[in-house]
């Protein structure tokens, strides 16, 4: 029997399953709708899909470093309680290990993890844990030396903030200090040349607007803007920031003093950028009373 888009949509509407899961279910049972629903329920996919609308902003990042290559992944859950679950931690660690051999998060989702794809492993875990779980991000860093640091570690290589830093000519001790600095200072880029042009343009416009409010001549305003942009870059770029270990030096100067060059980094924090809708408990109670 031909598996049409209409059949797939109907099954999705009935179960809330994802498109690929619905198509796979119909294919497995040769288009029998009732059997497809049962197939999805048996696999835990219908239950998992019903949870997929819930915001998953907690969880863990996992890091792994081997032979000058480092990877960091973020797997989210709905509550911090799950992040403390040993089975969840084991899964995130295994996903980080699988990430060492793939290029991006899409490839990671399809990667093998003990006979199942990472995506299917997460789906199965949704059914057993009872919360929405998502594989959100992964990033890679390569270099002569790659050092990792995990802040608020829940287990080895797992925590709330994961940092990887690539260096040349450095020992791991200095690399660890830089990684800890990155965790604390959260730089936007390595240097000015690496900063997102949109961020730079936005800040320049803000500084122009502020300077114009002063009513000073254009020549003076231009110098004010350049000075403030220089300070901005020092604040947001790793190489320009004051080194937390020795604030008298910039990170770039500290690296030179250590005979090292920082070639790249990544910092990943659980839930960053996810908008969590907070319930107004007082308003909710008021609605109940008025009803």
C-alpha positions, 0 to 999 in steps of 0.5 A: 500500500502506498504511504501517502502524505495524507495518511502520514498527516492523519497519523500525526494528528492522531498521535502527535508523533513526528513526521518521520516516525509516523511514516516509518510506522505506516511503512512497518504495518503496510498502511494499517492506521490502527496498527500504526498507532499501536506500533508508535505506542509500543515504541514509546513514540506517541507518548514522547511526541505528546511531551515534545511541546514542553520546554526543555531548558534544563539538562547537561552539557557533556565534553570529551577531548581526545588527540587534539580534538574536543567536542561539547554537546547539550542535551536538555530536560524539563527539570534539573532533577533529571540532570541528576539522574544517573541514567540521563548522565550516562546517556549524555556521556555516551552522546558526547563520545559519539559526537567525536566522530561526527561533524554536526548535530544532525549527523550526531542525531543519526549516529549509532549508539549501541545499536540505535541512533542517538535520536531513537535512544533519546526517544526511548529515554523520554518514555522511561524518564517521563520528560521531554528531552532534546539533543540541542547542540554540539560544537567541535574544537581542534588544535595542538592542545585542546583543554576542557573545563566543566563548571558545576560538574554533575559527573566527570565531563558533565555539567552546566557549562562546558568549555573547550579551548585550543592552544599551541605552545601551551601546557595543560595548566595554562589551558585550564586557566584560560578555560576557567576564564572563558566559563566565568567571563563568557567572551563573545569571540576570540578576537575583534576579527571573529566578532559577529558583524551584527553585534559590532554594528549594533554597538556602534550605533548605540554609541553614536546615539549616546554621543550625539546626545552630548551635543559635542562637535562631530570630530569630538563625537567620532573620537568618543565613539572610537574610544568606546568601541575599543573598550567594548571590544576589550570587554567582549573578546577573549584576547582583549579581556583582563585575565581572571588569574592576573587582571593586570594582563589581558588574556592575549598578553598572558598567553604570550607570557606563557609562550602560547597562542589561543587558536579557538574556543567554545563555551556552551551553557545549558539552556542559554537562549531558550525562552522559558515561559514563567507562570504568574501564580497570582494571576492563575489563582485570581482566574480560578477565584473569578471563575 
